Structures are given as structure tokens and as C-alpha cells.
Amino acid sequence: MSTVQITTRKALTLAGADAVAQAAEAEARRRGAKVVIAVVDDGGNLIVLRRLDHTQVASVNVGIDKARAAAVFRRPSKVLEDQVRDGRYGALQLAGGVALQGGIPITIGGQCVGAIGVSGETPAEDEAIAMAGAEAAAAFV
């Protein structure tokens, strides 16, 4: 007879996701950036979305996709972009794999609890804003 094993895992709450988004928004405003900020749970499901005034509408879905990729692959979305840039074009066929910089996993105690995706400015600026949000999660521990 086999035994059932159950594990306890951390989960990103609405309050936590909102704190991440607020930190990213503060960084975006400091930079004068027009971006969309998306925060998802560890399965890539949207929890919080913020579209700063005058941000292009197309960035809504791009931001969500970047966050989802970072959550389900448990790594920055830039890793997928780098793989494609280095010739691994098969990465473009990965379900949920968006090869665009700007998605960052949110990790607490070594466990991915979600991710943040930012879209609207340059790839490096999107990622820096996302990092500011993800780093705010360190205060949750």
C-alpha cells in the first residue's frame, strides 16, 4: 500500500500581489515610465493588473504573458529570449513560453509563489521595474 504525501507551500495573496505591484509602480513613476504591471500566481493566473496612464493598450497582454512565462518556467523571461537569440528556436514552441525580457519570478524562501511582468518601455527598463516589484516580496518573510 502506498502512502499519500502532502506538502505545504506558500501562496501569493492579493495583498502580497498588490504590494509587489505598488513597488513596481513606484519604480515606474520614478523613471517616468508608461507601463503595464501584471502579477500572477505560481500557475500564471492573473492576480493584479495595473496599466499606468497613457500606456499602450498592447502592453496589457504582453505584460501578462511575460509574468506567466516567468511563473511557469520559474525563471526570468529573458532566459527564454536569450535561448532564442542564441539559436534555440524551439523555445518559441514552448506552451506559455514568451521570449521577451520583463518577466521576473517572485520567490519566497526558495519557492516560486508567482511572478511579475512589465511591458511598455525598453526590455531592460521593463525588467528593472519588474525586479523592483519582485524584490519587495522579500519583505513578506
Residue, then its C-alpha position, 0 to 999 in steps of 0.5 A: m500500500s502506498t502512502v499519500q504525501i502532502t506538502t505545504r507551500k506558500a501562496l501569493t495573496l492579493a495583498g502580497a500581489d498588490a504590494v509587489a505591484q505598488a513597488a513596481e509602480a513606484e519604480a515606474r513613476r520614478r523613471g517616468a515610465k508608461v507601463v503595464i504591471a501584471v502579477v500572477d500566481d505560481g500557475g500564471n493566473l492573473i492576480v493584479l493588473r495595473r496599466l499606468d496612464h497613457t500606456q499602450v493598450a498592447s502592453v496589457n497582454v504582453g505584460i501578462d504573458k511575460a509574468r506567466a512565462a516567468a511563473v511557469f518556467r520559474r525563471p526570468s523571461k529573458v532566459l527564454e529570449d536569450q535561448v532564442r537569440d542564441g539559436r534555440y528556436g524551439a523555445l518559441q514552441l514552448a506552451g506559455g513560453v514568451a521570449l521577451q525580457g520583463g518577466i521576473p519570478i517572485t520567490i519566497g524562501g526558495q519557492c516560486v509563489g508567482a511572478i511579475g511582468v512589465s511591458g511598455e518601455t525598453p526590455a531592460e527598463d521593463e525588467a528593472i521595474a519588474m525586479a523592483g516589484a519582485e524584490a519587495a516580496a522579500a519583505f513578506v518573510 
